[in-house]
Amino acid sequence: MQNKKTLYDLLEVSQGASHEAIQAAWERVEAKRAANNLKSPDGLAPDAHYNLLKDAFYTLSDAQRRADYDRKLRGGSAASVAAISYVEQEPGMSSTTKVVLALIVVAIAIMGYRWHLGVEQERLRIRAEQVRLEQQRLEQEQARQAREDERRDTYSVESARRDAQEDERRRRQERDQAIAEADRNARRLQAADESYRREDERARYEEERQRRQQTAEAERALRDLKRQAQRVDAQYERGSSMRGGGIPLQSSSSSRRY
C-alpha cells in the first residue's frame, strides 16, 4: 500500500464520517464489484482488493471496533498534547527550553504516529499478501482440478476407445468362429453326401451284379432245360422208330424250336 494510509483512506471517507457515509461507501464498493469495475490503485487483484475493503468496512462499521481503531490512530497525538501540557506547567523553565522540549515531544509523537501507520500499513500489506496467496492457492487448486477433469475425460475417451476396439475384436472373433463353424458344417455335409453317393453307387453296383448273376443263372438254367428237352426228344424219336418198323415218327415235340 503506497498511497492508502488508513482504513478510512481505503473506503475513501474522512475520519469523521458517519456510519451512514461508511455504509454508502461500502455500497459503492459492492456496486463496482457487481459491475466488474472494482480496481485497485496498487495493482492488486480485484478479489484481493475487495477483501481489504471488506476488512476496512468490518472494522469501521462497528462502533466498538471503530473506536478502538481511532484510539490507535490518535495515540501519538494524545501523547504529544499531554507532553506539551506538562512542559508548559513545569516551573523554572525558560520559554526557549519549553519550545525546544515541545518540539522534541512533537517530533517523537510524529515518529510514533508514523510508526503506528507503518505498522498498520504492514498489517494491510500482510493481509493483502495472505489474500494473494489464498487466491494463488485457489487458482492452483482450480488448475489441478481442471487437469484432473481433463485426465478423467482423457481416461474416459481412452476407455471408450478401448471398449470399442474390444467390441470390434469380439465381433470379428465371433464372425470368424461362425464362418469356421459354417465351413465345418459344409465339409460334414459334403462328406455325408459323398458317403451317401458312394453307398448308393455301391448298392446300385451290387444290385446290377446280382441282376447280372441272376440273368446268367437263368440263361444257364434255360440252356440246361433246352439240352434236357433235346435229349428227351432224341430218346422219344429213337423209341418211336423202334416201335414203328424203322419208320421214324415225327413227334410233336421235334417240331418245337428252341
C-alpha positions in Angstrom: 0.0 0.0 0.0 1.7 3.2 -1.2 -1.0 5.9 -1.3 -3.5 4.5 1.1 -2.6 5.0 4.8 -5.7 4.1 6.9 -8.9 2.2 6.6 -10.7 5.5 6.0 -8.5 6.1 3.0 -9.3 2.6 1.7 -13.0 3.4 1.8 -12.4 7.0 0.6 -14.2 8.6 3.6 -13.0 11.1 6.2 -12.1 10.1 9.7 -15.2 11.9 11.0 -17.5 10.2 8.5 -20.8 9.0 9.9 -22.0 5.4 9.9 -24.3 6.2 7.0 -21.4 7.6 5.0 -19.3 4.5 5.7 -22.3 2.3 4.7 -22.8 4.3 1.5 -19.1 3.9 0.7 -19.4 0.1 1.1 -22.5 0.1 -1.2 -20.4 1.9 -3.8 -17.8 -0.8 -3.5 -20.4 -3.5 -3.9 -21.9 -1.7 -6.9 -18.4 -1.5 -8.6 -17.7 -5.2 -7.9 -21.1 -6.2 -9.3 -20.3 -4.1 -12.5 -16.8 -5.7 -12.6 -15.3 -2.3 -12.3 -13.5 -2.6 -8.9 -9.9 -1.7 -9.4 -7.0 -1.4 -7.0 -4.7 1.6 -7.3 -1.8 -0.6 -6.1 -2.2 -3.2 -8.8 -3.8 -5.9 -6.6 -6.2 -8.4 -8.0 -9.8 -7.4 -7.7 -10.6 -10.2 -5.2 -7.6 -9.2 -3.0 -8.6 -5.5 -3.1 -12.2 -6.4 -2.3 -11.1 -8.4 0.7 -9.1 -5.4 2.0 -12.1 -3.2 1.6 -14.2 -5.8 3.3 -11.8 -5.8 6.3 -11.9 -2.0 6.4 -15.8 -1.9 6.4 -15.8 -4.7 9.0 -13.7 -2.5 11.4 -15.4 0.8 10.7 -19.0 -0.4 10.5 -18.9 -1.5 14.2 -18.9 1.3 16.8 -16.6 -0.5 19.2 -14.1 -1.7 16.6 -14.0 1.8 15.1 -13.4 3.4 18.5 -10.5 1.1 19.2 -9.1 1.8 15.7 -9.5 5.6 16.2 -7.7 5.4 19.6 -4.8 3.7 17.9 -4.7 6.5 15.3 -5.0 9.2 18.0 -2.5 7.6 20.4 0.5 9.6 19.2 -1.4 12.9 19.1 -2.7 12.5 22.6 0.7 11.7 24.0 2.2 14.8 22.3 -0.6 17.0 23.7 -0.1 15.6 27.2 3.7 16.1 27.0 3.3 19.7 25.8 0.9 20.5 28.7 3.4 19.0 31.2 6.2 21.1 29.7 4.2 24.3 29.9 3.2 23.7 33.5 6.8 22.9 34.6 8.1 25.9 36.6 11.7 27.2 36.3 12.0 26.5 32.6 12.7 29.3 30.1 10.5 29.8 27.1 13.2 28.6 24.8 13.7 25.4 26.7 10.0 24.8 26.8 9.7 25.3 23.0 12.7 23.0 22.4 11.2 20.3 24.6 7.8 20.8 23.0 9.3 20.4 19.5 11.1 17.3 20.7 7.9 15.9 22.1 6.0 16.7 18.9 8.8 15.1 16.8 8.6 12.0 19.0 4.9 11.9 18.7 5.1 12.3 14.9 7.6 9.5 14.8 5.3 7.3 16.9 2.4 8.1 14.7 4.3 7.3 11.6 5.5 4.1 13.2 1.9 3.2 14.0 0.9 4.0 10.4 3.8 1.9 9.3 2.6 -1.0 11.4 -1.0 -0.6 10.1 0.4 -0.4 6.6 2.4 -3.5 7.2 -0.6 -5.3 8.6 -2.6 -4.3 5.5 0.3 -5.5 3.3 0.5 -8.8 5.1 -3.3 -9.2 4.8 -3.0 -8.4 1.0 -0.2 -10.9 0.7 -2.3 -13.5 2.5 -5.2 -12.8 0.2 -2.9 -13.1 -2.8 -1.5 -16.4 -1.6 -5.0 -17.6 -0.9 -6.1 -16.6 -4.4 -3.0 -18.2 -5.8 -3.8 -21.4 -3.9 -7.3 -21.3 -5.2 -6.1 -20.8 -8.8 -3.7 -23.7 -8.3 -6.5 -25.8 -6.9 -8.7 -24.9 -9.9 -5.8 -25.7 -12.3 -5.3 -29.0 -10.5 -9.0 -29.8 -10.7 -9.0 -28.8 -14.4 -6.1 -31.1 -15.0 -7.8 -33.9 -13.1 -11.0 -33.4 -15.1 -9.0 -33.4 -18.3 -7.2 -36.5 -17.2 -10.5 -38.1 -16.3 -12.0 -37.1 -19.6 -9.0 -38.4 -21.4 -9.2 -41.6 -19.5 -12.9 -41.9 -20.3 -12.2 -41.3 -24.0 -9.4 -43.8 -23.9 -11.5 -46.3 -22.0 -14.4 -45.8 -24.5 -11.9 -46.3 -27.4 -10.5 -49.5 -25.8 -14.1 -50.8 -25.2 -15.0 -50.1 -28.8 -11.8 -51.9 -30.0 -12.6 -54.8 -27.7 -16.2 -55.0 -29.0 -14.9 -54.9 -32.6 -12.4 -57.6 -31.8 -15.1 -59.7 -30.2 -17.4 -59.2 -33.1 -14.6 -60.2 -35.6 -13.8 -63.3 -33.4 -17.5 -64.3 -33.3 -17.8 -63.8 -37.1 -14.7 -65.9 -37.7 -16.0 -68.6 -35.4 -19.3 -68.6 -37.2 -17.6 -68.8 -40.6 -15.3 -71.6 -39.3 -18.4 -73.4 -38.0 -20.2 -73.0 -41.3 -17.2 -74.3 -43.1 -17.0 -77.3 -40.8 -20.8 -78.0 -41.3 -20.4 -77.6 -45.1 -17.5 -80.1 -45.0 -19.5 -82.5 -42.9 -22.5 -82.2 -45.3 -20.2 -82.7 -48.2 -18.6 -85.7 -46.6 -22.1 -87.1 -45.8 -23.2 -86.5 -49.4 -20.1 -88.2 -50.7 -20.7 -91.1 -48.3 -24.3 -91.4 -49.4 -23.3 -91.2 -53.0 -20.7 -94.0 -52.6 -23.2 -96.1 -50.7 -25.8 -95.5 -53.4 -23.2 -96.4 -56.1 -22.2 -99.5 -54.1 -25.9 -100.5 -53.7 -26.6 -100.0 -57.5 -23.4 -101.9 -58.4 -24.4 -104.7 -56.0 -27.9 -104.7 -57.4 -26.6 -104.7 -61.0 -24.2 -107.5 -60.2 -26.9 -109.6 -58.6 -29.2 -108.9 -61.6 -26.5 -110.0 -64.0 -25.8 -113.0 -61.9 -29.5 -113.9 -61.8 -29.7 -113.3 -65.6 -26.7 -115.6 -66.1 -28.1 -118.2 -63.8 -31.5 -118.0 -65.7 -29.7 -118.3 -69.0 -27.8 -121.4 -67.8 -31.0 -122.9 -66.4 -32.7 -122.2 -69.8 -29.8 -123.9 -71.7 -30.0 -126.8 -69.3 -33.7 -127.1 -70.0 -33.1 -127.0 -73.7 -30.5 -129.7 -73.6 -32.7 -131.9 -71.4 -35.6 -131.3 -73.9 -33.4 -132.2 -76.8 -32.3 -135.4 -75.0 -35.9 -136.3 -74.3 -36.9 -135.6 -77.9 -34.0 -137.8 -79.1 -34.9 -140.6 -76.8 -38.6 -140.3 -77.9 -37.6 -140.4 -81.6 -35.5 -143.5 -81.1 -38.2 -145.2 -79.2 -40.8 -144.4 -81.9 -38.6 -145.6 -84.7 -38.1 -148.8 -83.0 -41.8 -149.4 -82.5 -42.8 -148.3 -86.0 -40.6 -150.7 -88.1 -37.9 -148.4 -88.7 -40.0 -145.6 -89.9 -39.3 -142.7 -87.5 -42.4 -140.9 -86.4 -42.2 -137.2 -86.2 -43.3 -136.3 -82.7 -44.9 -133.2 -81.9 -42.0 -132.3 -79.7 -39.5 -132.4 -82.5 -41.2 -129.6 -84.2 -40.6 -127.2 -81.4 -38.0 -124.6 -81.9 -35.7 -123.7 -79.2 
